[in-house]
Amino acid sequence: MTLNRLRKYLKTCRGEYLFPSTRADAKIPYRCNRYFEKRMNELYEKVGVEHITPYQLRHHFATHTLSNGIDVKAVSEMLGHADVGITLKIYHHVNARAIREMHSQCSTLCRLEVVSALE
């Protein structure tokens, strides 16, 4: 249901912003963080779920996409970071986890431990 509504909304979008400002006198052409936080709080109260800030959603999105193998440069651009180094610094824990997983899958030492366990 949410996905269908989002698809319908995307068809109506014009310009480069997903959530453009609706005010004619807006100083910025998109809606700010405060708008979403206020709207989200209203929705949380209505449905009775724990409050999550827009920043927490953004962080979850970035962590989830990076941990699922999306290129860090692409995530950096989606987040609007000026430098990919910023993204790497904030989300280095995702890369560390991925490195540990790759190491456990590819390491000769790990293979020896598996073979010795089978004997």
Secondary structure, DSSP 8 states (H G I E B T S, - for coil): -HHHHHHHHHHH--SS-SSB---TT-SSSB--HHHHHHHHHHHHHHHT-----HHHHHHHHHHHHHHTT--HHHHHHHHT-SSHHHHHHHTHHHHHHHHHHHHHHH-HHHHHHHHHHH-
